[in-house]
Amino acid sequence: MPDVPSAAPSGWFPDGSGQLRYWDGSAWTQHVAPMVQPAAAPTPAPSAAATAAVAASQQADAVRHAQAAEAAHHKAMRAAEAAQAKAVRAAEAEQQRATKLAQREAAMQAKAAEREAAAREKSARAAAATVAMPVPPRQAAVAAPVAPAAPASVITDTRPSRHPATTWVITSVVALAVLIITALGGFGGMFVALGLVGIATALYPYATGRRSWIPVLTTRSRNGVAAAGAAVLIVIGATVPVAASAPAPRQAEAISASASPTPTASPTPAVHVVEDVNAKSASDARTLLREAGYAVQYVLESGEATSLTAGMTVKSQSPVAGSRADAGSTVTLVLLAPAPTPTPEPTVAPTVAPAPVAPAPAPAPAAPAPSPAQQTGGINPGGFCSSVGAVAQADNGRSYKCGGKGPDASGRYHWNTM
């Protein structure tokens, strides 16, 4: 095995381009050389224990893979079974829905067929009812054969009458309109409104060739009778206001014989004698009067009503004592306020003249204020001071007086030169 150096020689360093460059101690030179590759370390041969461990690990991995594959297979089988069961249930539900839908459609078709049959039967009955019977032939005086008369004229439209709901709706609207007109114009307006509605109803089949909204008007003759009745109602409605405006007959003629009313006996109220409660207390008087069935009202002497009666007595009453009054009537009591308790006047003791006092001796003249003692040391010339007039000597040997120049602008004193 060739001897390959594992490190670069002294003075040779990598220059970043994959080569070695020589450093002469002061600068890089132009000498380059290839990089020295380290020798590969020999791979040791695996031992028997390592081989056995690798084999055991591979066998364990194979067992785990087999178990995982088996679990995945079982899971896939269960998922397939669940999907199959779900599909079966969905198919059954779809079949049930289809069956119910078919049954519903069959029931609807049966009901439609029943309705059509009922409608055809009703149409047939209506058509049979509208067909007029032929009039029997009449014999002339000479017994000559006469051609039979034409059947009675009927409405051109032979369709069944309108639906009953339509009849009820139109009837309700007409009734509402008639009520409103009656409230505004009285009975005359009501008759006129009914007549106009009747004429419109009778002329509708003639104008349109259709049936009226009233099922009874099925022939032209009935419509004519209805129109005549409507005209009569209009005439009546036009004459009602005239009759109403005519002068009313005298009251004596309008009064009819009637039974005289029977008088009803009313209960006689109980009458009591008002008891004398003068000079009694307000509470006692109220008790006596309420027991007799009277209501009590308190009034002061000034005429003002009051409810405070403590210590008050009755001065007078209305009604007066001995008069008769119905039970439940009000008795007014005039109350007298209690007299105030006299307050004893305080006894004034006689005033004793004071003994003459000897004149006080004249005060001695005030002694002159001592001159302030001069302080030595410890003051700050120009500084603040409080002992006005005091004289002190500073460290510089000069004397200073407190407030010698008076207070400053703020009212404070300083040590000033004398």
C-alpha positions as CSV (number, residue, x, y, z in Angstrom):
1,M,0.0,0.0,0.0
2,P,1.6,3.4,-1.0
3,D,2.6,5.8,1.7
4,V,0.2,8.8,1.3
5,P,0.8,11.7,3.6
6,S,-2.3,12.5,5.7
7,A,-1.5,16.2,6.1
8,A,0.0,19.1,4.0
9,P,3.7,19.8,4.3
10,S,4.9,22.7,6.4
11,G,4.3,26.0,4.6
12,W,1.6,24.7,2.3
13,F,-2.0,25.8,3.0
14,P,-5.3,25.4,1.2
15,D,-6.1,28.5,-0.9
16,G,-9.9,27.9,-1.3
17,S,-9.7,26.6,-4.9
18,G,-9.0,23.0,-4.1
19,Q,-5.2,23.4,-4.2
20,L,-2.3,24.1,-1.8
21,R,-0.4,27.3,-2.0
22,Y,3.0,28.0,-0.4
23,W,3.4,30.7,2.3
24,D,7.0,31.9,2.5
25,G,6.4,33.6,5.8
26,S,5.7,37.1,4.5
27,A,3.5,36.6,1.4
28,W,1.8,34.0,-0.8
29,T,3.9,32.6,-3.6
30,Q,2.9,31.3,-7.0
31,H,3.8,27.7,-6.0
32,V,0.7,25.4,-5.9
33,A,0.2,21.7,-5.4
34,P,-2.7,19.3,-5.3
35,M,-4.6,18.7,-2.1
36,V,-3.4,15.8,0.0
37,Q,-6.3,13.3,0.3
38,P,-6.4,11.4,3.6
39,A,-6.0,7.6,3.4
40,A,-9.2,5.6,3.7
41,A,-9.4,3.6,6.9
42,P,-9.7,-0.1,6.4
43,T,-13.2,-1.5,7.0
44,P,-13.2,-4.2,9.7
45,A,-14.8,-7.5,8.9
46,P,-18.1,-8.1,10.6
47,S,-18.1,-10.5,13.5
48,A,-20.4,-13.5,13.9
49,A,-22.4,-11.8,16.7
50,A,-23.0,-8.8,14.6
51,T,-24.1,-11.0,11.7
52,A,-26.5,-12.8,14.0
53,A,-27.9,-9.6,15.3
54,V,-28.4,-8.3,11.8
55,A,-30.2,-11.5,10.8
56,A,-32.4,-11.4,13.9
57,S,-33.3,-7.7,13.2
58,Q,-34.2,-8.6,9.6
59,Q,-36.3,-11.5,10.8
60,A,-38.2,-9.2,13.3
61,D,-38.7,-6.7,10.5
62,A,-40.1,-9.4,8.3
63,V,-42.5,-10.5,11.0
64,R,-43.7,-7.0,11.7
65,H,-44.2,-6.4,8.0
66,A,-46.3,-9.6,7.7
67,Q,-48.4,-8.7,10.7
68,A,-49.0,-5.2,9.3
69,A,-50.0,-6.6,5.9
70,E,-52.4,-9.1,7.6
71,A,-54.0,-6.2,9.7
72,A,-54.3,-4.1,6.5
73,H,-56.0,-7.0,4.8
74,H,-58.5,-7.5,7.6
75,K,-59.2,-3.8,7.7
76,A,-59.8,-3.7,3.9
77,M,-62.1,-6.7,4.2
78,R,-64.1,-5.0,7.0
79,A,-64.3,-1.8,4.9
80,A,-65.6,-3.8,1.9
81,E,-68.2,-5.5,4.0
82,A,-69.4,-2.2,5.5
83,A,-69.6,-0.6,2.0
84,Q,-71.5,-3.6,0.7
85,A,-74.0,-3.4,3.6
86,K,-74.4,0.3,3.1
87,A,-75.1,-0.2,-0.6
88,V,-77.7,-2.9,0.3
89,R,-79.4,-0.5,2.7
90,A,-79.4,2.3,0.2
91,A,-80.9,0.0,-2.5
92,E,-83.6,-1.1,0.0
93,A,-84.4,2.5,0.9
94,E,-84.5,3.5,-2.8
95,Q,-86.8,0.7,-3.5
96,Q,-89.1,1.7,-0.6
97,R,-89.2,5.3,-1.8
98,A,-90.0,4.1,-5.3
99,T,-92.8,1.9,-3.9
100,K,-94.3,4.7,-1.9
101,L,-94.1,7.1,-4.8
102,A,-95.9,4.6,-7.0
103,Q,-98.6,4.1,-4.4
104,R,-99.0,7.9,-4.0
105,E,-99.3,8.4,-7.7
106,A,-101.8,5.5,-7.9
107,A,-103.9,7.1,-5.1
108,M,-103.7,10.5,-6.8
109,Q,-104.8,9.0,-10.1
110,A,-107.7,7.2,-8.4
111,K,-108.8,10.4,-6.7
112,A,-108.6,12.3,-10.0
113,A,-110.7,9.6,-11.7
114,E,-113.3,9.9,-8.9
115,R,-113.4,13.7,-9.2
116,E,-113.8,13.4,-13.0
117,A,-116.6,10.9,-12.6
118,A,-118.3,13.1,-10.0
119,A,-118.0,16.1,-12.3
120,R,-119.4,14.2,-15.2
121,E,-122.3,13.0,-13.1
122,K,-123.0,16.5,-11.8
123,S,-122.9,17.9,-15.3
124,A,-125.3,15.3,-16.5
125,R,-127.7,16.1,-13.6
126,A,-127.5,19.8,-14.3
127,A,-128.1,19.3,-18.0
128,A,-131.1,17.1,-17.3
129,A,-132.5,19.6,-14.9
130,T,-132.2,22.5,-17.4
131,V,-134.0,20.7,-20.2
132,A,-137.6,22.0,-20.4
133,M,-140.5,19.6,-20.8
134,P,-142.5,20.0,-24.1
135,V,-145.9,21.7,-23.8
136,P,-148.8,19.2,-24.7
137,P,-150.7,20.2,-28.0
138,R,-153.8,22.3,-27.6
139,Q,-157.0,21.4,-29.5
140,A,-158.8,24.2,-31.4
141,A,-162.5,24.8,-31.3
142,V,-163.0,23.0,-34.6
143,A,-161.0,20.1,-33.3
144,A,-158.4,20.7,-36.0
145,P,-155.0,19.3,-35.3
146,V,-152.6,22.0,-34.1
147,A,-148.9,21.7,-34.1
148,P,-147.3,21.4,-30.7
149,A,-146.0,24.6,-29.2
150,A,-142.2,25.1,-29.0
151,P,-140.6,24.2,-25.6
152,A,-140.3,27.0,-23.1
153,S,-137.3,29.2,-23.8
154,V,-134.2,28.6,-21.6
155,I,-130.9,30.2,-21.2
156,T,-128.6,29.5,-24.2
157,D,-125.8,28.3,-21.9
158,T,-126.6,24.8,-20.6
159,R,-123.4,24.4,-18.6
160,P,-123.7,23.8,-14.9
161,S,-124.0,26.8,-12.6
162,R,-121.1,28.5,-11.1
163,H,-119.2,26.9,-8.2
164,P,-120.9,27.5,-4.8
165,A,-117.9,29.3,-3.5
166,T,-118.3,32.0,-6.2
167,T,-122.0,32.4,-5.2
168,W,-121.0,32.9,-1.6
169,V,-118.3,35.4,-2.4
170,I,-120.6,37.5,-4.6
171,T,-123.4,37.3,-2.0
172,S,-121.0,38.5,0.7
173,V,-119.8,41.5,-1.4
174,V,-123.4,42.5,-2.3
175,A,-124.5,42.2,1.4
176,L,-121.6,44.3,2.5
177,A,-122.4,47.0,-0.1
178,V,-126.1,47.0,0.8
179,L,-125.3,47.4,4.6
180,I,-123.0,50.3,3.9
181,I,-125.6,52.0,1.7
182,T,-128.3,51.4,4.3
183,A,-126.1,53.0,7.0
184,L,-125.6,56.0,4.8
185,G,-129.0,56.4,3.1
186,G,-131.4,54.6,5.4
187,F,-134.1,52.1,4.2
188,G,-134.7,54.0,1.0
189,G,-131.1,53.6,0.0
190,M,-131.3,49.9,0.9
191,F,-134.3,49.2,-1.3
192,V,-132.7,51.2,-4.2
193,A,-129.4,49.2,-3.8
194,L,-131.2,45.9,-3.8
195,G,-133.2,46.9,-6.9
196,L,-130.1,47.9,-8.8
197,V,-128.4,44.6,-7.9
198,G,-131.5,42.7,-8.9
199,I,-131.7,44.4,-12.3
200,A,-128.0,43.8,-13.0
201,T,-128.4,40.1,-12.0
202,A,-131.4,39.7,-14.3
203,L,-129.9,41.4,-17.3
204,Y,-126.5,39.6,-17.1
205,P,-127.8,36.3,-18.7
206,Y,-129.5,38.3,-21.5
207,A,-126.3,40.3,-22.3
208,T,-123.7,37.5,-22.1
209,G,-125.7,34.3,-22.7
210,R,-124.3,32.8,-19.5
211,R,-125.9,31.7,-16.3
212,S,-126.4,34.1,-13.4
213,W,-124.5,33.8,-10.1
214,I,-127.8,32.9,-8.5
215,P,-128.5,29.2,-9.2
216,V,-132.3,29.7,-9.2
217,L,-132.3,32.0,-12.2
218,T,-132.0,29.3,-14.9
219,T,-134.7,30.5,-17.4
220,R,-135.5,33.7,-19.1
221,S,-138.9,33.9,-17.5
222,R,-137.3,33.8,-14.0
223,N,-134.9,36.5,-15.0
224,G,-137.8,38.6,-16.2
225,V,-139.6,38.2,-12.9
226,A,-136.4,39.1,-11.0
227,A,-136.0,42.3,-13.1
228,A,-139.7,43.3,-12.4
229,G,-139.2,42.7,-8.6
230,A,-136.0,44.8,-8.7
231,A,-137.9,47.6,-10.4
232,V,-140.5,47.5,-7.7
233,L,-137.8,47.7,-5.0
234,I,-136.3,50.8,-6.7
235,V,-139.8,52.5,-6.7
236,I,-140.2,51.6,-3.0
237,G,-136.8,53.0,-2.2
238,A,-137.6,56.2,-4.0
239,T,-140.8,56.7,-2.0
240,V,-139.4,55.9,1.4
241,P,-137.6,59.3,1.9
242,V,-140.9,61.1,1.0
243,A,-142.9,59.2,3.5
244,A,-140.2,59.8,6.1
245,S,-140.2,63.6,5.5
246,A,-144.0,63.8,5.9
247,P,-145.3,65.3,9.2
248,A,-145.7,62.7,11.9
249,P,-149.2,62.2,13.3
250,R,-150.1,63.7,16.6
251,Q,-148.7,62.0,19.6
252,A,-152.1,61.4,21.1
253,E,-153.1,59.4,18.1
254,A,-149.8,57.4,18.0
255,I,-150.1,56.3,21.6
256,S,-151.6,52.9,21.8
257,A,-153.1,51.2,24.8
258,S,-150.5,49.5,26.9
259,A,-150.4,48.0,30.3
260,S,-149.6,50.5,33.1
261,P,-146.3,49.8,34.8
262,T,-146.5,48.1,38.2
263,P,-144.7,50.2,40.9
264,T,-141.8,48.5,42.6
265,A,-141.6,48.9,46.3
266,S,-138.3,50.4,47.4
267,P,-136.8,49.6,50.8
268,T,-137.4,52.3,53.4
269,P,-134.1,53.6,54.9
270,A,-133.6,53.2,58.6
271,V,-133.9,56.5,60.6
272,H,-132.0,57.0,63.8
273,V,-131.9,59.7,66.4
274,V,-128.5,61.5,66.4
275,E,-126.9,61.0,69.8
276,D,-125.4,63.9,71.8
277,V,-121.6,63.7,71.7
278,N,-120.8,67.3,72.7
279,A,-117.9,67.7,75.1
280,K,-116.8,64.1,74.5
281,S,-113.4,63.2,73.2
282,A,-113.1,62.8,69.4
283,S,-112.4,59.0,69.6
284,D,-115.4,58.3,71.9
285,A,-117.7,60.4,69.8
286,R,-116.6,58.5,66.6
287,T,-117.2,55.2,68.3
288,L,-120.7,56.1,69.4
289,L,-121.7,57.5,66.0
290,R,-120.3,54.6,64.0
291,E,-122.2,52.1,66.2
292,A,-125.4,54.0,65.4
293,G,-124.6,53.7,61.6
294,Y,-123.3,57.2,60.8
295,A,-120.2,58.3,59.0
296,V,-118.0,60.8,60.9
297,Q,-116.1,63.8,59.6
298,Y,-113.8,66.0,61.7
299,V,-113.5,69.7,61.2
300,L,-111.5,72.3,63.1
301,E,-112.9,75.6,64.4
302,S,-111.4,77.3,61.4
303,G,-113.5,75.0,59.1
304,E,-110.5,73.0,57.9
305,A,-111.0,69.2,57.7
306,T,-108.5,67.2,59.8
307,S,-107.7,63.6,60.7
308,L,-105.5,64.3,63.7
309,T,-107.7,64.2,66.8
310,A,-105.4,63.4,69.6
311,G,-106.4,65.3,72.8
312,M,-109.3,67.1,71.0
313,T,-112.9,67.3,72.3
314,V,-116.2,67.9,70.4
315,K,-117.3,71.5,70.5
316,S,-120.5,71.1,68.3
317,Q,-122.1,68.6,65.9
318,S,-124.2,68.7,62.7
319,P,-126.9,67.4,62.6
320,V,-127.6,68.5,66.2
321,A,-128.2,66.0,68.9
322,G,-131.8,64.6,69.0
323,S,-132.5,65.1,65.3
324,R,-133.4,62.2,63.0
325,A,-131.1,61.2,60.1
326,D,-130.9,58.2,57.8
327,A,-128.4,55.5,58.6
328,G,-125.2,56.0,56.6
329,S,-125.4,59.8,56.5
330,T,-122.4,61.9,57.6
331,V,-122.2,63.7,61.0
332,T,-119.7,66.6,61.1
333,L,-118.0,67.1,64.4
334,V,-116.3,70.5,65.1
335,L,-113.3,69.8,67.3
336,L,-111.8,72.0,70.0
337,A,-108.0,71.9,70.3
338,P,-106.7,71.3,73.8
339,A,-105.7,74.3,75.9
340,P,-101.9,74.8,76.1
341,T,-100.3,74.0,79.5
342,P,-99.2,77.2,81.2
343,T,-95.5,77.5,81.6
344,P,-94.4,78.6,85.1
345,E,-92.4,81.9,85.0
346,P,-88.9,81.7,86.5
347,T,-88.4,83.5,89.9
348,V,-86.0,86.4,89.6
349,A,-83.7,86.8,92.6
350,P,-83.1,90.3,93.9
351,T,-80.0,92.0,92.6
352,V,-77.4,92.6,95.3
353,A,-75.4,95.8,94.9
354,P,-71.7,95.0,94.7
355,A,-69.3,96.3,97.3
356,P,-67.2,99.2,96.3
357,V,-63.9,98.2,94.9
358,A,-60.7,100.0,95.8
359,P,-59.0,101.7,92.8
360,A,-56.2,99.7,91.4
361,P,-52.8,101.1,91.8
362,A,-51.3,102.7,88.8
363,P,-49.1,100.4,86.8
364,A,-45.4,100.9,87.1
365,P,-43.7,102.3,84.0
366,A,-42.4,99.7,81.7
367,A,-38.7,99.1,81.8
368,P,-36.9,99.9,78.6
369,A,-36.2,96.9,76.5
370,P,-32.6,95.6,76.9
371,S,-30.4,96.1,74.0
372,P,-29.8,92.9,72.1
373,A,-26.6,91.2,73.1
374,Q,-24.1,91.0,70.4
375,Q,-23.5,87.5,69.0
376,T,-20.1,86.4,67.8
377,G,-19.4,84.1,64.9
378,G,-21.7,81.7,63.2
379,I,-23.7,84.1,61.0
380,N,-23.8,84.4,57.2
381,P,-23.6,88.0,56.0
382,G,-26.6,88.7,53.9
383,G,-28.3,85.5,55.0
384,F,-31.8,85.2,56.5
385,C,-32.4,85.9,60.2
386,S,-35.3,86.0,62.6
387,S,-34.1,88.0,65.6
388,V,-34.9,91.5,64.3
389,G,-32.5,94.1,65.8
390,A,-30.0,91.5,67.0
391,V,-26.3,92.4,66.3
392,A,-23.8,89.7,65.5
393,Q,-20.2,89.5,64.4
394,A,-19.2,87.4,61.4
395,D,-16.1,85.4,61.0
396,N,-14.6,88.2,59.0
397,G,-14.6,90.4,62.2
398,R,-17.3,92.8,61.0
399,S,-20.6,93.4,62.9
400,Y,-24.0,92.9,61.2
401,K,-27.6,93.7,62.3
402,C,-30.6,91.5,61.6
403,G,-33.1,93.6,59.5
404,G,-30.8,96.6,59.4
405,K,-32.3,97.6,56.0
406,G,-35.8,96.4,56.7
407,P,-37.6,93.3,55.1
408,D,-37.1,92.4,51.5
409,A,-39.9,92.0,48.9
410,S,-41.0,88.7,50.4
411,G,-41.1,90.1,54.0
412,R,-38.0,88.3,55.3
413,Y,-35.0,89.9,57.1
414,H,-31.3,89.6,56.4
415,W,-28.0,90.2,58.2
416,N,-27.1,93.7,57.0
417,T,-24.0,95.8,57.7
418,M,-24.3,98.4,60.4
